[in-house]
Amino acid sequence: MLWLSLDLETTGLDFNKDRVIEIGVVLFSTNQRKCIENFGQLVKSDVPVSSEITKITSIHQTAVDRFGYDQDEVFEVLTYLMDSCDAVIGHNVIGFDKKMAESWARRNKQTLPDKLYIDTMIDIKGHEGKKLSYLAADHGILNYFPHSAMADAQTVLLVADKYNPADLVTRAKMPTVIIQSHAPRSQNEQVKKAKFRWNPDYKMWWKAVKETDVDELERSVSFSIGYAPKEITLDSLSG
């Protein structure tokens, strides 16, 4: 199989207002265990790079101005490489990078190629919800440049290479469901330790899990859980 590892660094978290300022993509052959193509570039943006984003990503406005590539040219390369792959892989790629890329496509009056997405934040059993740096460390991997798009894209592949590609594909195809905590406030610490996240809009603690893992999750926690209402989607929680 050919996987495309994707990571985007942006001016912020708003999918409509913010822009991509760095892209890292690696076309990887799982059969050959070989990187076929690497593409990493700063991207010019009509939204300025804030000091807060610079602290997180080490990307400075001056670097984007001097070395950034045209947005349309970079998008063209991204879609070409996506056309070439069998699946897109990334860390929180469904919750963030895919949405940001889709917004980018809409502004260009285009659509992204329809691909399977493998998300290492939810598709590696036993490590769900972890930050990429912690996930990598659990697998004996050190990412020297976190929040650098190319380094993150490569780190995702190093982690994924520890697993059978077919198993990751199978798990990626399993439905993901939203589970909410029914624990009283006195158990908030236990809920946090179980990697549930607070959403202030819905006023609920939630966790995205594979449907096949719900019973296991229920056995592992000391508080009551249940399925979130159907109208609450992963997009509405993380978007």
N, C-alpha and C positions, 0 to 999 in steps of 0.2 A: 504493500500500500504506500501511497504518497500522502504524507501529512504536511499541513502547513501550520507551523507554530506562529502564532500572532500575538504581538503585544503592542499596545498604543499608549503613549504618554500624551497628556492633554493639558489644556489650560484650566481645567476644572472638571466637575462631575455632572454638569448640566448637558444632557445629550443634544439639546437644541441650541443653546447659546455658546457652549465651549467648542474648542477646535483641537484637532490633532497637531502636536508640535514635534513628535518623534514617532517613527514606526520601526518595528523590528519584525521581520518575517524570515522564517527558515523553511525551505522545502526539503523534507526529510523522507528518505526511503526506508521503511521499516524492514524490508527484505534485505537490503544491502547494509543497513545501519550506517547510512551515509547522508551527509548534508549535500543536497544536489544544488541548491541555490540559497544564497544569503543576501538579504536586502535590508539595510539599516540606514536611515537618513533622518536628519532634522527636516521639519516641514514648515514652510512659511505660513503664518497665520494672521488673520485680520483681527484676532483677539489677543491683546498683549499678555505676556508671561508675567504673572505676579511674583512678588518676592516670596510668597508662601509656596508657590509651585516650584520656584527655584530651589528652595530649601529641601523639598521632597525629591526632586528629580535631578538637581544640579544643572538644569537647562536654563541658560540665561538668554534674555531677549537679544543681546548683542550677537550671540552665537546663532540664534534662529535667523536674524537679519542677514548675517554674513554668509552662513553656510546652509541655510534652509533651502529645500527644493520646492518648486511650484506644487501647490496642492493637487492640481489636476493631473500633473505628470505622475506624482506619487500614487494617486488613486488608480490610475491606469495600470501601473505595475502591480498594485495590490490585487485588482480584479483579474489580471492575467495569471498571476500565480495561484489565485483561488480557483480559477478555471482548471488549472493543471492538477489540483490535488483531489484526493478522495475524501479527506476530512480535515477540518480545521481544529487545532488543539491550542489550548491556552489556559492560564490560571484566572479564574473568574471571567473567562471569555464570553460566556453566555450572559452574565449579569452586567458586563461593562463593555468589553472591546467590540463585541458583535453589535450592540446597540449604538455605540459611537460610530462604527463603520456604516451602519444602516442610515444614520442621520447624515453622514458625509455623502452617502449615495443619493439620498433624497435631494440634497442641495445641488447635486450634479445632474438631477433628473434621471438617475440610473437606479439599477437594483443590483444587489450583490448576488453572486452565484449561489444557488441553493445547495448547501452542504451539510453534512453531519458535523455537529460540534462536540468535541470531547473536552470537558471542563475538569481540569485536575483539582479544582476546589471541591467538586462533588463526586467525581467519577473514580477516585482512588479510595477504595473502601478502607475504613479505619483512620483516614486522615482528613475527613471532610471538615471544611470550614477553616482550615489553617492558612496562615499567610504563606506566600511562596517561599520566603526565606526559611521558615520553620519546616515546611514540607521538604524542602531540599535538604536541610540539616538532618532530618529523620532518615534520609536515604544516603547519608554520608557525602553530601554535595554542598559546596560553599559557593554562593553567588557573590563574587567580589564587587559587582556593580549593580545592586538592587535599584529598581526604578530606572534602569537604563534599558530601553526597549529591546535591543538586540541581546543583551545579557539575560534578560528575563525570558525571552523566547527560547534561547539556548538552554537555560536552566530547566524549563518545562520539558524539553526533549530529553535531557539527561535523566530526569525523574521518570518520565514515561518509558524510557528504555529499560527500566528495571522490571517491566511488566510485559506479559504477553499482549501484543497489539490486538489480537482477536478478543481477548477478555475485556480490554478497555473499550473497544467498539461495542461489544455486547452490553456492557454496563451503560455506556453513553446512550444507547437506544432505549433503555428502560425509562418508564415515566418518572418524572420528578414531582413530588407532592409537597405541599406546605403543611407543616405540623406546628400547632400552637401549644404553648404551655398554659395549663389551668392552675398553676401553682399560686398560692397566696404570696403576698409581698415578702413575708418572712423567709421565703425560700429563694429569693432573687439570686443569692450567691450560687446556690446549687444550679439554678437555671443557666446562669452565665457560664459556669464550669462545664455544662453540657453543650456549650457552643450555640445556645439560642441567642438571637439578636433582637433588640428592642426596636419596634417601629412606633414612633410617636403619633403618626396619623391614625393608625388603627388601634393604638394603645395595646399592643400585644407583643409577647415574646414569641418568636417564630424561628423555624429552622427548615431549610430545604433538604429533603432526603429522598433517596430512591424508594419507590413504592414497596419494593421487596425488603427494605430495611426497617419498616415501621415497627413491626413486632419486636425486633431486636432492640430498637431504640426504647420502646416502652418498657422492656425488661431491664434496661440499663439505668433508668433514671428513677429517682425517689419521689417523683411528683406526677400528677395526672397530666396527660397530653391528649390531643385529639386533632382531627383534620380541621384546617382553617376553612371558613365559608368559601364556597366555590367562586364567589365574585372576587375574592382576594387572590391575586396572581403573583407570581414571582416578579413580573414586570412592575406591578404596582408597589411592591414592597421595596425593590432595589432600584427602581427608576427615579 
